[in-house]
Amino acid sequence: MPKEFKYRGLSVEELKKLSIDDFAKLIKSRDRRSLKRGFTEQQKKLLEAIRKDKEKFHKTHVRDMVILPEMIGTKLGIYSGKEWINVVVQPNMIGKRLGDFSIPVKRVKHSAPGIGASRGSKHISVK
């Protein structure tokens, strides 16, 4: 039997019943400050769209939005600066930012060094 998810001792159903102010008391100080200052227009628009239709796929550029309990189960397309990253909001994402799940920087993979990359490779024939 899988273990039930708890956030600061509260289940997902209990978290969904909390107001945004009560939820803000549970999260870290930086995110609490963000919620206390209120939502931007873009964040309000995204939240209203999610509240209207939770099953729909929502695309967004709002990477700095704190994930709220009411967003659990929502399918989001988060823009990474180049492409849309598909994310389904899970309970363990609560309190984090949307941008944490859409990393804009890929790992650099270098191949073998080319000719002239070092002093020793100067004497190797090209063929």
N, CA and C atoms as an extended XYZ file, in Angstrom:
381
Properties=species:S:1:pos:R:3:atomname:S:1:resname:S:1:resid:I:1 pbc="F F F"
N         0.841       -1.177        0.000 N   MET     1
C         0.000        0.000        0.000 CA  MET     1
C         0.890        1.245        0.000 C   MET     1
N         0.701        2.153       -0.973 N   PRO     2
C         1.571        3.327       -1.044 CA  PRO     2
C         1.296        4.293        0.120 C   PRO     2
N         2.343        4.976        0.523 N   LYS     3
C         2.229        5.917        1.626 CA  LYS     3
C         1.482        7.163        1.160 C   LYS     3
N         0.560        7.639        1.991 N   GLU     4
C        -0.216        8.831        1.649 CA  GLU     4
C         0.674       10.066        1.754 C   GLU     4
N         0.543       10.980        0.782 N   PHE     5
C         1.356       12.194        0.767 CA  PHE     5
C         0.881       13.158        1.854 C   PHE     5
N         1.825       13.698        2.590 N   LYS     6
C         1.548       14.717        3.609 CA  LYS     6
C         2.483       15.891        3.367 C   LYS     6
N         1.950       17.103        3.481 N   TYR     7
C         2.767       18.316        3.392 CA  TYR     7
C         2.629       19.041        4.717 C   TYR     7
N         3.712       19.098        5.489 N   ARG     8
C         3.708       19.712        6.817 CA  ARG     8
C         2.616       19.114        7.706 C   ARG     8
N         2.401       17.794        7.557 N   GLY     9
C         1.444       17.084        8.394 CA  GLY     9
C         0.014       17.104        7.896 C   GLY     9
N        -0.247       17.745        6.753 N   LEU    10
C        -1.603       17.835        6.210 CA  LEU    10
C        -1.719       17.020        4.934 C   LEU    10
N        -2.855       16.343        4.758 N   SER    11
C        -3.090       15.583        3.535 CA  SER    11
C        -3.483       16.537        2.409 C   SER    11
N        -3.544       16.018        1.188 N   VAL    12
C        -3.881       16.831        0.020 CA  VAL    12
C        -5.291       17.407        0.154 C   VAL    12
N        -6.238       16.624        0.653 N   GLU    13
C        -7.613       17.107        0.805 CA  GLU    13
C        -7.672       18.256        1.813 C   GLU    13
N        -6.912       18.139        2.901 N   GLU    14
C        -6.880       19.205        3.906 CA  GLU    14
C        -6.229       20.465        3.348 C   GLU    14
N        -5.185       20.287        2.515 N   LEU    15
C        -4.517       21.433        1.900 CA  LEU    15
C        -5.448       22.169        0.938 C   LEU    15
N        -6.251       21.406        0.188 N   LYS    16
C        -7.162       22.029       -0.775 CA  LYS    16
C        -8.247       22.858       -0.088 C   LYS    16
N        -8.584       22.517        1.151 N   LYS    17
C        -9.608       23.258        1.892 CA  LYS    17
C        -9.079       24.572        2.457 C   LYS    17
N        -7.742       24.714        2.572 N   LEU    18
C        -7.145       25.913        3.155 CA  LEU    18
C        -7.283       27.110        2.224 C   LEU    18
N        -7.392       28.293        2.809 N   SER    19
C        -7.350       29.518        2.003 CA  SER    19
C        -5.894       29.772        1.615 C   SER    19
N        -5.688       30.697        0.689 N   ILE    20
C        -4.324       30.997        0.240 CA  ILE    20
C        -3.504       31.576        1.394 C   ILE    20
N        -4.129       32.386        2.253 N   ASP    21
C        -3.416       32.961        3.403 CA  ASP    21
C        -2.987       31.879        4.395 C   ASP    21
N        -3.869       30.904        4.647 N   ASP    22
C        -3.523       29.817        5.564 CA  ASP    22
C        -2.443       28.923        4.955 C   ASP    22
N        -2.532       28.690        3.648 N   PHE    23
C        -1.518       27.877        2.976 CA  PHE    23
C        -0.157       28.578        3.007 C   PHE    23
N        -0.170       29.914        2.876 N   ALA    24
C         1.076       30.681        2.860 CA  ALA    24
C         1.843       30.513        4.169 C   ALA    24
N         1.147       30.268        5.264 N   LYS    25
C         1.815       30.087        6.559 CA  LYS    25
C         2.610       28.779        6.618 C   LYS    25
N         2.305       27.849        5.718 N   LEU    26
C         2.977       26.545        5.721 CA  LEU    26
C         4.231       26.504        4.861 C   LEU    26
N         4.346       27.410        3.887 N   ILE    27
C         5.446       27.317        2.924 CA  ILE    27
C         6.642       28.157        3.367 C   ILE    27
N         7.722       28.084        2.598 N   LYS    28
C         8.958       28.784        2.930 CA  LYS    28
C         8.776       30.298        2.806 C   LYS    28
N         9.664       31.041        3.448 N   SER    29
C         9.491       32.481        3.584 CA  SER    29
C         9.492       33.221        2.240 C   SER    29
N        10.329       32.819        1.308 N   ARG    30
C        10.378       33.510        0.015 CA  ARG    30
C         9.052       33.355       -0.729 C   ARG    30
N         8.509       32.145       -0.713 N   ASP    31
C         7.243       31.894       -1.383 CA  ASP    31
C         6.086       32.532       -0.613 C   ASP    31
N         6.191       32.546        0.717 N   ARG    32
C         5.166       33.198        1.536 CA  ARG    32
C         5.103       34.687        1.194 C   ARG    32
N         6.267       35.313        1.040 N   ARG    33
C         6.318       36.736        0.701 CA  ARG    33
C         5.700       36.984       -0.665 C   ARG    33
N         5.963       36.085       -1.607 N   SER    34
C         5.399       36.212       -2.948 CA  SER    34
C         3.870       36.154       -2.910 C   SER    34
N         3.321       35.224       -2.144 N   LEU    35
C         1.865       35.109       -2.037 CA  LEU    35
C         1.261       36.291       -1.282 C   LEU    35
N         1.970       36.781       -0.276 N   LYS    36
C         1.474       37.902        0.511 CA  LYS    36
C         1.367       39.169       -0.330 C   LYS    36
N         2.290       39.339       -1.276 N   ARG    37
C         2.279       40.516       -2.142 CA  ARG    37
C         1.177       40.448       -3.198 C   ARG    37
N         0.600       39.277       -3.376 N   GLY    38
C        -0.488       39.132       -4.350 CA  GLY    38
C         0.009       38.591       -5.676 C   GLY    38
N        -0.949       38.212       -6.508 N   PHE    39
C        -0.626       37.647       -7.812 CA  PHE    39
C        -0.510       38.751       -8.854 C   PHE    39
N         0.348       38.534       -9.851 N   THR    40
C         0.413       39.445      -10.997 CA  THR    40
C        -0.790       39.163      -11.889 C   THR    40
N        -0.991       40.003      -12.881 N   GLU    41
C        -2.124       39.819      -13.797 CA  GLU    41
C        -2.022       38.485      -14.536 C   GLU    41
N        -0.804       38.128      -14.962 N   GLN    42
C        -0.606       36.859      -15.677 CA  GLN    42
C        -0.901       35.669      -14.767 C   GLN    42
N        -0.483       35.760      -13.506 N   GLN    43
C        -0.729       34.678      -12.558 CA  GLN    43
C        -2.221       34.541      -12.275 C   GLN    43
N        -2.914       35.678      -12.137 N   LYS    44
C        -4.366       35.648      -11.918 CA  LYS    44
C        -5.073       34.988      -13.093 C   LYS    44
N        -4.635       35.339      -14.294 N   LYS    45
C        -5.243       34.788      -15.516 CA  LYS    45
C        -5.059       33.272      -15.564 C   LYS    45
N        -3.852       32.792      -15.253 N   LEU    46
C        -3.585       31.349      -15.240 CA  LEU    46
C        -4.418       30.642      -14.177 C   LEU    46
N        -4.496       31.217      -12.992 N   LEU    47
C        -5.248       30.613      -11.900 CA  LEU    47
C        -6.739       30.534      -12.229 C   LEU    47
N        -7.283       31.576      -12.842 N   GLU    48
C        -8.697       31.566      -13.242 CA  GLU    48
C        -8.947       30.505      -14.310 C   GLU    48
N        -8.016       30.378      -15.264 N   ALA    49
C        -8.162       29.370      -16.318 CA  ALA    49
C        -8.125       27.962      -15.724 C   ALA    49
N        -7.262       27.746      -14.742 N   ILE    50
C        -7.169       26.437      -14.094 CA  ILE    50
C        -8.443       26.157      -13.303 C   ILE    50
N        -8.950       27.164      -12.612 N   ARG    51
C       -10.179       26.981      -11.834 CA  ARG    51
C       -11.375       26.700      -12.732 C   ARG    51
N       -11.388       27.308      -13.919 N   LYS    52
C       -12.512       27.129      -14.837 CA  LYS    52
C       -12.528       25.722      -15.425 C   LYS    52
N       -11.364       25.246      -15.885 N   ASP    53
C       -11.292       23.924      -16.506 CA  ASP    53
C        -9.978       23.254      -16.122 C   ASP    53
N       -10.042       22.371      -15.130 N   LYS    54
C        -8.846       21.711      -14.614 CA  LYS    54
C        -8.309       20.644      -15.571 C   LYS    54
N        -9.186       20.049      -16.378 N   GLU    55
C        -8.785       18.957      -17.269 CA  GLU    55
C        -8.055       19.452      -18.518 C   GLU    55
N        -8.260       20.713      -18.889 N   LYS    56
C        -7.670       21.266      -20.105 CA  LYS    56
C        -6.158       21.446      -19.935 C   LYS    56
N        -5.436       21.388      -21.041 N   PHE    57
C        -3.991       21.628      -21.064 CA  PHE    57
C        -3.774       23.140      -21.156 C   PHE    57
N        -3.054       23.706      -20.209 N   HIS    58
C        -2.830       25.152      -20.164 CA  HIS    58
C        -1.365       25.446      -20.466 C   HIS    58
N        -1.125       26.329      -21.443 N   LYS    59
C         0.236       26.782      -21.731 CA  LYS    59
C         0.478       28.083      -20.985 C   LYS    59
N         1.692       28.241      -20.455 N   THR    60
C         1.979       29.452      -19.700 CA  THR    60
C         3.449       29.839      -19.777 C   THR    60
N         3.676       31.145      -19.647 N   HIS    61
C         5.027       31.691      -19.530 CA  HIS    61
C         5.332       32.048      -18.078 C   HIS    61
N         4.364       31.883      -17.191 N   VAL    62
C         4.495       32.300      -15.793 CA  VAL    62
C         5.297       31.255      -15.028 C   VAL    62
N         6.620       31.423      -15.025 N   ARG    63
C         7.513       30.462      -14.387 CA  ARG    63
C         7.680       30.740      -12.895 C   ARG    63
N         7.336       31.967      -12.452 N   ASP    64
C         7.569       32.335      -11.058 CA  ASP    64
C         6.359       32.103      -10.160 C   ASP    64
N         5.338       31.438      -10.673 N   MET    65
C         4.129       31.185       -9.874 CA  MET    65
C         4.374       30.040       -8.896 C   MET    65
N         3.957       30.251       -7.650 N   VAL    66
C         4.055       29.216       -6.622 CA  VAL    66
C         2.941       28.203       -6.875 C   VAL    66
N         3.278       26.909       -6.797 N   ILE    67
C         2.279       25.865       -7.038 CA  ILE    67
C         1.392       25.729       -5.806 C   ILE    67
N         0.096       25.920       -6.011 N   LEU    68
C        -0.904       25.868       -4.946 CA  LEU    68
C        -1.561       24.495       -4.916 C   LEU    68
N        -2.152       24.094       -3.790 N   PRO    69
C        -2.803       22.780       -3.705 CA  PRO    69
C        -3.935       22.595       -4.714 C   PRO    69
N        -4.630       23.674       -5.082 N   GLU    70
C        -5.727       23.543       -6.038 CA  GLU    70
C        -5.251       23.244       -7.458 C   GLU    70
N        -3.946       23.345       -7.705 N   MET    71
C        -3.399       23.087       -9.033 CA  MET    71
C        -3.044       21.606       -9.240 C   MET    71
N        -3.183       20.774       -8.214 N   ILE    72
C        -2.806       19.367       -8.309 CA  ILE    72
C        -3.644       18.674       -9.387 C   ILE    72
N        -2.982       17.936      -10.252 N   GLY    73
C        -3.647       17.208      -11.324 CA  GLY    73
C        -3.765       17.997      -12.614 C   GLY    73
N        -3.380       19.262      -12.604 N   THR    74
C        -3.482       20.104      -13.793 CA  THR    74
C        -2.349       19.798      -14.760 C   THR    74
N        -2.671       19.803      -16.051 N   LYS    75
C        -1.660       19.612      -17.090 CA  LYS    75
C        -1.235       20.983      -17.580 C   LYS    75
N         0.067       21.270      -17.480 N   LEU    76
C         0.589       22.572      -17.863 CA  LEU    76
C         1.683       22.426      -18.898 C   LEU    76
N         1.765       23.405      -19.779 N   GLY    77
C         2.884       23.545      -20.690 CA  GLY    77
C         3.664       24.763      -20.235 C   GLY    77
N         4.850       24.564      -19.684 N   ILE    78
C         5.640       25.665      -19.143 CA  ILE    78
C         6.736       25.990      -20.145 C   ILE    78
N         6.816       27.268      -20.526 N   TYR    79
C         7.778       27.683      -21.545 CA  TYR    79
C         9.170       27.805      -20.923 C   TYR    79
N        10.150       27.159      -21.557 N   SER    80
C        11.517       27.168      -21.025 CA  SER    80
C        12.381       28.232      -21.691 C   SER    80
N        11.810       28.996      -22.605 N   GLY    81
C        12.580       29.984      -23.345 CA  GLY    81
C        12.844       29.519      -24.765 C   GLY    81
N        12.676       28.228      -25.000 N   LYS    82
C        12.876       27.669      -26.335 CA  LYS    82
C        11.725       26.753      -26.716 C   LYS    82
N        11.238       25.977      -25.755 N   GLU    83
C        10.192       24.999      -26.047 CA  GLU    83
C         9.246       24.877      -24.861 C   GLU    83
N         8.111       24.242      -25.097 N   TRP    84
C         7.121       24.019      -24.048 CA  TRP    84
C         7.410       22.674      -23.396 C   TRP    84
N         7.556       22.671      -22.076 N   ILE    85
C         7.794       21.456      -21.313 CA  ILE    85
C         6.460       21.038      -20.687 C   ILE    85
N         6.022       19.815      -20.978 N   ASN    86
C         4.757       19.317      -20.445 CA  ASN    86
C         4.958       18.839      -19.010 C   ASN    86
N         4.105       19.332      -18.114 N   VAL    87
C         4.196       19.000      -16.690 CA  VAL    87
C         2.800       18.690      -16.176 C   VAL    87
N         2.674       17.617      -15.416 N   VAL    88
C         1.439       17.337      -14.680 CA  VAL    88
C         1.756       17.613      -13.218 C   VAL    88
N         1.004       18.513      -12.598 N   VAL    89
C         1.288       18.932      -11.230 CA  VAL    89
C         0.955       17.791      -10.267 C   VAL    89
N         1.969       17.355       -9.521 N   GLN    90
C         1.850       16.280       -8.545 CA  GLN    90
C         1.834       16.877       -7.135 C   GLN    90
N         1.348       16.139       -6.137 N   PRO    91
C         1.323       16.670       -4.767 CA  PRO    91
C         2.701       17.051       -4.220 C   PRO    91
N         3.751       16.350       -4.624 N   ASN    92
C         5.077       16.668       -4.089 CA  ASN    92
C         5.662       17.956       -4.674 C   ASN    92
N         4.966       18.612       -5.595 N   MET    93
C         5.417       19.876       -6.178 CA  MET    93
C         4.880       21.089       -5.423 C   MET    93
N         4.012       20.873       -4.448 N   ILE    94
C         3.372       21.979       -3.732 CA  ILE    94
C         4.422       22.862       -3.067 C   ILE    94
N         4.259       24.180       -3.213 N   GLY    95
C         5.153       25.139       -2.584 CA  GLY    95
C         6.361       25.507       -3.416 C   GLY    95
N         6.584       24.801       -4.508 N   LYS    96
C         7.706       25.132       -5.388 CA  LYS    96
C         7.206       26.050       -6.506 C   LYS    96
N         8.094       26.469       -7.384 N   ARG    97
C         7.726       27.344       -8.501 CA  ARG    97
C         7.548       26.513       -9.767 C   ARG    97
N         6.752       27.017      -10.705 N   LEU    98
C         6.551       26.310      -11.971 CA  LEU    98
C         7.864       26.187      -12.741 C   LEU    98
N         8.700       27.210      -12.669 N   GLY    99
C         9.966       27.206      -13.390 CA  GLY    99
C        10.938       26.142      -12.911 C   GLY    99
N        10.735       25.621      -11.709 N   ASP   100
C        11.610       24.562      -11.197 CA  ASP   100
C        11.464       23.274      -12.001 C   ASP   100
N        10.376       23.127      -12.729 N   PHE   101
C        10.101       21.902      -13.467 CA  PHE   101
C        10.237       22.094      -14.977 C   PHE   101
N        10.732       23.240      -15.382 N   SER   102
C        10.984       23.530      -16.794 CA  SER   102
C        12.352       24.195      -16.894 C   SER   102
N        13.392       23.391      -16.831 N   ILE   103
C        14.758       23.905      -16.776 CA  ILE   103
C        15.157       24.450      -18.158 C   ILE   103
N        15.582       25.719      -18.238 N   PRO   104
C        15.913       26.305      -19.534 CA  PRO   104
C        17.297       25.937      -20.058 C   PRO   104
N        18.182       25.467      -19.186 N   VAL   105
C        19.561       25.198      -19.593 CA  VAL   105
C        19.759       23.696      -19.708 C   VAL   105
N        20.197       23.255      -20.874 N   LYS   106
C        20.492       21.845      -21.082 CA  LYS   106
C        21.958       21.570      -20.744 C   LYS   106
N        22.253       20.336      -20.439 N   ARG   107
C        23.632       19.928      -20.151 CA  ARG   107
C        24.444       19.978      -21.435 C   ARG   107
N        25.643       20.557      -21.350 N   VAL   108
C        26.515       20.656      -22.515 CA  VAL   108
C        27.249       19.345      -22.688 C   VAL   108
N        27.150       18.754      -23.884 N   LYS   109
C        27.843       17.511      -24.183 CA  LYS   109
C        28.890       17.796      -25.256 C   LYS   109
N        30.144       17.750      -24.848 N   HIS   110
C        31.225       17.981      -25.795 CA  HIS   110
C        31.700       16.643      -26.338 C   HIS   110
N        32.093       16.646      -27.611 N   SER   111
C        32.657       15.423      -28.182 CA  SER   111
C        34.173       15.485      -28.031 C   SER   111
N        34.885       14.692      -28.810 N   ALA   112
C        36.344       14.673      -28.746 CA  ALA   112
C        36.897       16.020      -29.216 C   ALA   112
N        38.045       16.432      -28.707 N   PRO   113
C        38.626       17.704      -29.129 CA  PRO   113
C        39.027       17.664      -30.598 C   PRO   113
N        38.954       18.797      -31.256 N   GLY   114
C        39.288       18.879      -32.681 CA  GLY   114
C        40.759       19.139      -32.910 C   GLY   114
N        41.116       19.280      -34.159 N   ILE   115
C        42.506       19.565      -34.535 CA  ILE   115
C        42.853       20.968      -34.045 C   ILE   115
N        44.000       21.100      -33.410 N   GLY   116
C        44.432       22.403      -32.923 CA  GLY   116
C        43.883       22.732      -31.549 C   GLY   116
N        43.240       21.765      -30.899 N   ALA   117
C        42.686       22.020      -29.579 CA  ALA   117
C        43.779       22.101      -28.519 C   ALA   117
N        44.884       21.394      -28.763 N   SER   118
C        45.992       21.451      -27.812 CA  SER   118
C        47.297       21.513      -28.594 C   SER   118
N        48.402       21.775      -27.875 N   ARG   119
C        49.706       21.895      -28.551 CA  ARG   119
C        50.132       20.556      -29.136 C   ARG   119
N        49.777       19.460      -28.498 N   GLY   120
C        50.191       18.150      -28.975 CA  GLY   120
C        49.467       17.719      -30.233 C   GLY   120
N        48.234       18.201      -30.434 N   SER   121
C        47.474       17.763      -31.602 CA  SER   121
C        47.948       18.460      -32.872 C   SER   121
N        48.847       19.410      -32.748 N   LYS   122
C        49.383       20.119      -33.908 CA  LYS   122
C        50.189       19.185      -34.800 C   LYS   122
N        50.801       18.143      -34.226 N   HIS   123
C        51.702       17.272      -34.977 CA  HIS   123
C        50.998       16.002      -35.482 C   HIS   123
N        49.695       15.860      -35.242 N   ILE   124
C        48.973       14.686      -35.723 CA  ILE   124
C        48.493       14.961      -37.152 C   ILE   124
N        48.653       13.933      -38.010 N   SER   125
C        48.216       14.138      -39.397 CA  SER   125
C        46.688       14.175      -39.466 C   SER   125
N        46.197       14.916      -40.440 N   VAL   126
C        44.762       15.097      -40.587 CA  VAL   126
C        44.101       13.821      -41.106 C   VAL   126
N        44.810       13.047      -41.934 N   LYS   127
C        44.256       11.845      -42.524 CA  LYS   127
C        44.341       10.665      -41.619 C   LYS   127
